[in-house]
Amino acid sequence: MVKPSCRDDTWEIPGGGLGAGEDPPQAARREVREELGIEEGSTVYLQHGFDPARPEN
């Protein structure tokens, strides 16, 4: 859980989408680095969600 800098009243689960040319494990590592400031060395791929409204992901 992270506390967004733009809001004082909530905590959120870190997350995000795929960047151009990224596969899900690469995106997960980037999101962990961006959201938590942690350079994660290994990532276990569990599941990829698909949003039909955003077919590019």
Backbone torsions as a table, in degrees:
resi	resn	phi	psi	omega
1	MET	NA	140.8	176.7
2	VAL	-128.7	151.5	177.5
3	LYS	-100.9	112.6	-178.7
4	PRO	-61.3	140.3	-179.9
5	SER	-70.5	-18.8	-177.7
6	CYS	-89.2	-5.9	-178.7
7	ARG	-140.8	142.3	178.4
8	ASP	-99.9	-12.0	-169.0
9	ASP	-103.6	13.5	-175.4
10	THR	-152.3	159.8	169.3
11	TRP	-122.1	148.9	-178.0
12	GLU	-134.0	158.6	172.4
13	ILE	-84.1	129.7	179.0
14	PRO	-60.1	145.5	178.3
15	GLY	-177.1	175.4	179.5
16	GLY	174.7	-168.9	-177.9
17	GLY	-112.1	178.6	178.1
18	LEU	-78.5	136.9	171.5
19	GLY	-84.7	168.7	179.7
20	ALA	-58.2	125.1	177.6
21	GLY	79.5	3.3	-179.7
22	GLU	-89.9	146.2	168.1
23	ASP	-98.5	166.6	-175.6
24	PRO	-54.4	-44.0	178.0
25	PRO	-62.9	-36.9	177.1
26	GLN	-64.2	-43.3	179.0
27	ALA	-63.5	-39.2	178.6
28	ALA	-62.3	-44.8	178.5
29	ARG	-62.6	-42.3	179.3
30	ARG	-63.3	-44.7	-179.6
31	GLU	-62.9	-41.7	177.2
32	VAL	-61.4	-42.2	178.8
33	ARG	-64.5	-46.5	-178.1
34	GLU	-68.2	-44.4	-173.6
35	GLU	-80.7	-35.9	-172.7
36	LEU	-116.0	-11.6	-178.7
37	GLY	72.7	23.9	-177.8
38	ILE	-109.3	131.0	173.1
39	GLU	-89.0	96.6	-177.5
40	GLU	-81.4	128.9	-177.7
41	GLY	-86.7	-32.9	-178.9
42	SER	-130.9	144.1	-179.7
43	THR	-131.8	131.3	175.5
44	VAL	-101.3	120.9	-179.4
45	TYR	-81.1	119.7	-179.3
46	LEU	-105.0	-48.2	-176.2
47	GLN	-165.0	149.4	175.6
48	HIS	-118.0	121.2	177.5
49	GLY	-81.7	149.5	179.1
50	PHE	-124.0	127.5	177.7
51	ASP	-104.5	108.0	-178.4
52	PRO	-57.6	-23.9	178.6
53	ALA	-74.5	-15.5	179.4
54	ARG	-129.1	73.6	-174.5
55	PRO	-63.4	-14.9	177.6
56	GLU	-69.1	-16.7	178.1
57	ASN	-98.3	NA	NA
